[in-house]
Amino acid sequence: MALAGGGKMLTFAPSNQGKTNTEVIEKFLPVKFEIEAQQRGCHFISVKSR
């Protein structure tokens, strides 16, 4: 999703490693990740170009 410049997916709660990975990707690519909590422990993870 980051290389494509955008996207969104529904998943379970991201792990600490997943959160760290998004932070590292944001340092190298012109993208911004957002993680939004949803019902029943699900989360939307989206990435947008900056």
N, CA and C of each residue as an Amber inpcrd file, in Angstrom:
protein
   150
   0.8220000  -1.1850000   0.0000000   0.0000000   0.0000000   0.0000000
   0.8670000   1.2500000   0.0000000   1.9660000   1.2090000   0.7470000
   2.8200000   2.3960000   0.8290000   3.4720000   2.6920000  -0.5130000
   3.9300000   1.6750000  -1.2160000   4.5700000   1.8890000  -2.5120000
   3.5720000   2.3540000  -3.5560000   2.3230000   1.9190000  -3.4400000
   1.2840000   2.3400000  -4.3760000   0.8180000   3.7650000  -4.0770000
   1.1260000   4.2680000  -2.8800000   0.7600000   5.6320000  -2.5130000
  -0.5840000   5.7560000  -1.8380000  -1.2270000   4.6320000  -1.5240000
  -2.4950000   4.7140000  -0.8120000  -3.2010000   3.3820000  -0.7450000
  -4.1310000   3.2990000   0.1850000  -4.9230000   2.0960000   0.3570000
  -5.4950000   2.0300000   1.7530000  -6.3750000   1.0610000   1.9570000
  -7.0260000   0.9080000   3.2530000  -7.3690000  -0.5560000   3.4390000
  -7.2180000  -1.0560000   4.6570000  -7.5710000  -2.4430000   4.9310000
  -8.1290000  -2.5840000   6.3390000  -8.9490000  -3.5960000   6.5350000
  -9.5210000  -3.9150000   7.8380000  -8.7800000  -5.1270000   8.3780000
  -8.3430000  -5.0430000   9.6280000  -7.5590000  -6.1220000  10.2170000
  -7.7820000  -6.1630000  11.7240000  -7.1530000  -7.1170000  12.3670000
  -7.1550000  -7.1660000  13.8270000  -6.2260000  -6.0750000  14.3430000
  -6.1910000  -5.8780000  15.6320000  -5.3360000  -4.8450000  16.2250000
  -3.8890000  -5.0660000  15.8070000  -3.2180000  -4.0180000  15.3200000
  -1.8230000  -4.1760000  14.9050000  -0.9160000  -4.4080000  16.1090000
   0.1160000  -5.2020000  15.8830000   1.0920000  -5.4760000  16.9420000
   2.0180000  -4.2710000  17.1000000   2.8200000  -4.2940000  18.1440000
   3.8080000  -3.2270000  18.3360000   4.7830000  -3.1960000  17.1650000
   5.1340000  -4.3710000  16.6390000   6.0370000  -4.4390000  15.4990000
   5.3970000  -3.7810000  14.2740000   4.1140000  -4.0120000  14.0770000
   3.4120000  -3.3980000  12.9550000   3.3870000  -1.8840000  13.0630000
   3.1670000  -1.3920000  14.2670000   3.1720000   0.0600000  14.4820000
   4.5530000   0.6450000  14.2210000   5.5920000  -0.0490000  14.6730000
   6.9610000   0.4040000  14.4280000   7.2620000   0.4050000  12.9350000
   6.8030000  -0.6200000  12.2170000   7.0310000  -0.6800000  10.7740000
   6.4160000   0.5150000  10.0560000   5.2100000   0.9130000  10.4640000
   4.5920000   2.0710000   9.8110000   5.4170000   3.3290000  10.0620000
   5.9620000   3.4710000  11.2550000   6.7790000   4.6420000  11.5740000
   8.0490000   4.6750000  10.7200000   8.6690000   3.5210000  10.5230000
   9.8850000   3.4440000   9.7090000   9.5610000   3.7670000   8.2510000
   8.4730000   3.2080000   7.7310000   8.0770000   3.4570000   6.3390000
   7.8280000   4.9470000   6.1200000   7.1890000   5.5980000   7.0860000
   6.9010000   7.0340000   6.9710000   8.1830000   7.8660000   6.8770000
   9.2820000   7.3660000   7.4270000  10.5520000   8.1030000   7.3650000
  11.1920000   8.0170000   5.9820000  10.8780000   6.9570000   5.2220000
  11.5320000   6.7330000   3.9380000  10.6540000   7.0340000   2.7300000
   9.3400000   7.0100000   2.9030000   8.4230000   7.2600000   1.7910000
   7.5040000   8.4300000   2.1330000   7.0230000   9.1500000   1.1370000
   6.1350000  10.3010000   1.3910000   4.6860000   9.8510000   1.6260000
   4.4820000   9.0770000   2.6980000   3.1490000   8.5620000   3.0370000
   2.8720000   8.7790000   4.5180000   1.6020000   8.7160000   4.8730000
   1.1560000   8.8420000   6.2670000   0.1740000   7.7130000   6.5630000
   0.4340000   6.9370000   7.5980000  -0.4540000   5.8600000   8.0260000
  -1.4070000   6.3650000   9.0990000  -2.6200000   5.8650000   9.0810000
  -3.5900000   6.1200000  10.1430000  -4.1690000   4.7770000  10.5760000
  -4.2630000   4.5750000  11.8760000  -4.8390000   3.3490000  12.4300000
  -6.0490000   3.7580000  13.2560000  -7.2220000   3.2700000  12.8350000
  -8.4780000   3.6470000  13.4950000  -9.1430000   2.4100000  14.0920000
  -9.4150000   2.4490000  15.3930000 -10.1000000   1.3470000  16.0610000
 -11.5510000   1.2730000  15.5920000 -12.0320000   0.0660000  15.3820000
 -13.4070000  -0.1900000  14.9710000 -14.0520000  -1.1040000  16.0140000
 -15.2160000  -1.5920000  15.7230000 -15.9180000  -2.4850000  16.6440000
 -15.2670000  -3.8640000  16.6620000 -15.4620000  -4.5690000  17.7690000
 -15.0460000  -5.9660000  17.9430000 -13.5480000  -6.1860000  17.7640000
 -12.7480000  -5.2010000  18.1430000 -11.2980000  -5.3590000  18.1020000
 -10.6690000  -5.1990000  16.7340000 -11.4540000  -4.8380000  15.7320000
 -10.9150000  -4.6310000  14.3890000 -10.3660000  -3.2060000  14.2550000
  -9.4910000  -3.0270000  13.2760000  -8.8930000  -1.7200000  13.0130000
  -8.8110000  -1.4990000  11.5100000  -9.0610000  -0.2550000  11.0810000
  -8.7930000   0.1560000   9.7170000  -7.3870000   0.7300000   9.6990000
  -6.5680000   0.2410000   8.7910000  -5.2480000   0.8180000   8.5820000
  -5.2760000   1.4350000   7.1900000  -5.0110000   2.7290000   7.1380000
  -5.0070000   3.4060000   5.8450000  -3.6780000   4.1230000   5.6530000
  -3.3220000   4.2780000   4.4060000  -2.0910000   5.0030000   4.0570000
  -2.4380000   5.9620000   2.9230000  -1.9190000   7.1840000   3.0600000
  -2.1680000   8.2280000   2.0700000  -0.8520000   8.8980000   1.7150000
  -0.7600000   9.3770000   0.4860000   0.4130000  10.1590000   0.0640000
   0.4200000  11.4940000   0.7850000   1.6130000  11.9830000   1.0860000
   1.7290000  13.3170000   1.6850000   1.9540000  14.3390000   0.6270000
